[in-house]
Amino acid sequence: MPDAPETGDGVPVDPTGSRRDASARRPAITGEGVTAIESQLRAMRSDAEQHIAHARAEFDQANERLKQRTGRDLIVATLIGVGIGAVVVASLIFVKWLFVLFAAAAMVLGVFEFSRALQVAGRRVDVVPQLVMGFLLLLSGFFLSPWIHWVSTLVAVVVVIVWRLVAQLFAADGRAHIDVIGDVLVAGFVQMYVPFLTSAAMILLAQERGEWWVLAFLILAVVADTGAYVSGLTFGRGGRHPMAPRISPKKTWEGFAGACVAALAAGAILAVFMLQVPWWAGLIFGAVVLATATVGDLGESMVKRDLGIKDMSSWLPGHGGVLDRLDSILPSATAALVMFYLLHTLGVS
């Protein structure tokens, strides 16, 4: 056979013209390159994993310090709060009657966990009639006239009280009279505290542009709570000047000052751009909601301290129970309704 042709440098080539030695050396060079690249990639990945692990450890430590100072998981609480806020805003802006369903669900959960907490504390609470009458009372606030709603409120309170008395009569367990009276008062209080105050928001929602007023007082309550939280965490470390040490040791005057600034500023902005009322009316609105939200917050803290519990439940991670989130909102609903009627009666627009 004839010898294979050679290139100019004397390297044999096959009939296709490729170099034998070059093709033999190419895989070795490529393999060395791939090995070097893989080593670099493994080193980079290991370095990135170390940085991620270090950053995660620092984040966990910072989050743990926040939990120790605030008593709750701030990250989880924020995510849940944002999710609930998105549902509320969407329901109010697009189809406001959907907010009735959302409010009804929150009211039912609030009544249920409050009733269970009272039962654990030794009170006799009839959960089913409380839920049924509370639901009907809430619907009357949205679908019926305000005057009929007042009649519905009276009926709801009478029904739960009579139910408790009849149930106690059939129980015949020798319960002390003072305890029976306490159970009756508690039955009426549950109805007035959760369903009635929630129904005030439904009355406001049913008004013309009422959805914007509901959204405004919800924003004010949240802004005031956030302002108090940030200001108290920044300037009131260690409870420097506690507001009510026997009721809620972590609430400080520094936090209240931050809540006041935030609520007044938000009230003026919401008045002009959302409620279409003068800015000074927004200042009054912000101050009223701040006052009712603070009273509601301290009031629920006092109830929980009397019951010997920290949270009404653990249904909302980072927040506690549903009622723990409604404590400042419930009384603010009535305040917002009063402000709405007052400003419209005076012709302020």
Residue pairs with C-beta under 8 A, 6 or more apart in sequence:
3 12
4 12
4 13
4 14
4 15
5 12
5 13
5 15
6 12
6 13
7 13
7 19
11 19
11 20
11 21
11 22
12 20
13 19
13 20
14 20
63 73
63 74
63 75
66 74
67 73
67 74
69 233
69 237
70 229
70 233
70 250
71 250
72 318
72 319
72 320
73 317
73 318
74 318
75 318
76 317
76 318
77 317
77 318
77 319
78 318
80 316
80 317
80 318
80 319
81 222
81 319
84 325
85 222
87 102
88 99
88 102
88 215
88 218
89 215
91 98
91 99
91 101
91 102
92 99
92 205
92 211
92 212
92 214
92 215
93 211
93 215
96 205
96 210
96 211
97 142
99 205
99 211
99 214
100 138
100 139
100 142
100 202
100 205
103 138
103 198
103 201
103 202
104 135
104 138
104 139
106 198
106 322
106 326
107 134
107 135
107 138
107 194
107 195
107 198
108 131
108 134
108 135
109 315
109 321
109 322
110 194
110 198
110 312
110 321
110 322
110 323
110 326
111 127
111 130
111 131
111 134
111 190
111 194
111 195
112 127
112 131
113 312
113 313
113 315
113 321
113 322
113 323
114 190
114 193
114 194
114 312
114 323
115 125
115 127
115 130
115 190
116 127
116 313
117 304
117 307
117 309
117 312
117 313
118 125
118 186
118 190
118 307
119 125
120 307
120 309
121 307
121 308
123 182
123 183
123 186
124 164
124 167
124 168
124 175
124 183
125 164
125 183
125 186
125 187
125 190
126 160
126 163
126 164
126 167
126 187
129 159
129 160
129 163
130 160
130 187
130 190
130 191
133 155
133 156
133 159
133 160
133 191
133 195
134 156
134 191
134 194
134 195
134 198
135 195
136 152
136 156
137 149
137 152
137 153
137 156
137 191
137 195
137 196
137 199
138 195
138 198
138 199
138 202
139 202
140 148
140 149
140 152
140 199
141 149
141 198
141 199
141 200
141 201
141 202
141 203
141 206
142 199
142 202
142 203
142 205
142 206
143 206
144 152
146 203
149 199
149 203
153 191
153 192
153 196
153 199
156 191
156 195
156 196
157 188
157 191
157 192
160 187
160 188
160 190
160 191
161 184
161 187
161 188
163 187
164 183
164 184
164 187
165 180
165 184
168 175
168 180
168 183
193 330
194 323
194 326
194 330
197 330
197 331
197 333
197 334
198 326
198 330
198 333
200 333
200 334
200 336
200 337
201 214
201 333
201 336
201 337
203 337
204 210
204 213
204 214
204 333
204 336
204 337
204 340
205 211
205 214
207 213
207 340
209 275
209 276
210 340
212 274
212 275
213 275
213 336
213 340
214 333
214 336
215 274
216 270
216 274
216 275
216 285
216 336
217 285
217 289
217 329
217 332
217 333
217 335
217 336
218 329
219 266
219 270
220 263
220 266
220 267
220 270
220 285
220 286
220 289
220 290
220 293
220 332
221 289
221 293
221 328
221 329
221 332
223 262
223 263
223 266
224 259
224 260
224 262
224 263
224 266
224 289
224 290
224 293
224 294
224 328
225 259
225 293
225 297
225 328
226 262
227 255
227 258
227 259
227 260
227 261
227 262
227 263
228 251
228 255
228 256
228 258
228 259
228 262
229 255
229 258
230 258
231 254
231 255
231 257
231 258
231 259
231 261
232 250
232 251
232 252
232 254
232 255
232 258
233 255
234 254
234 258
235 254
235 257
235 258
236 252
236 253
236 254
236 255
239 245
239 249
239 250
239 252
240 252
240 254
241 252
241 253
241 254
242 249
242 250
242 251
242 252
242 253
243 251
243 252
243 253
243 255
243 256
243 298
244 251
244 298
244 301
246 305
247 298
247 301
247 302
247 305
248 297
248 298
248 301
251 297
251 298
251 301
256 294
259 290
259 293
259 294
260 287
260 290
263 286
263 287
263 289
263 290
264 283
264 286
264 287
264 290
265 286
266 286
267 282
267 283
267 284
267 285
267 286
267 287
267 289
268 279
268 280
268 282
268 283
268 286
269 282
270 282
270 285
270 286
271 277
271 278
271 279
271 281
271 282
271 283
271 285
272 278
272 279
272 282
275 281
275 282
275 285
276 349
277 343
277 348
277 349
278 348
281 343
281 348
284 339
285 336
285 339
288 335
288 338
288 339
289 332
289 335
289 336
291 335
292 328
292 331
292 332
292 334
292 335
293 328
293 329
293 331
293 332
294 328
295 331
296 327
296 328
296 329
296 330
296 331
296 332
297 327
297 328
299 327
299 331
300 323
300 324
300 327
301 327
304 310
304 311
304 312
310 320
311 320
311 321
311 324
312 320
312 321
312 322
312 323
312 324
313 320
313 321
313 322
313 323
313 324
314 320
314 321
315 321
315 322
316 322
316 324
316 325
319 325
343 349
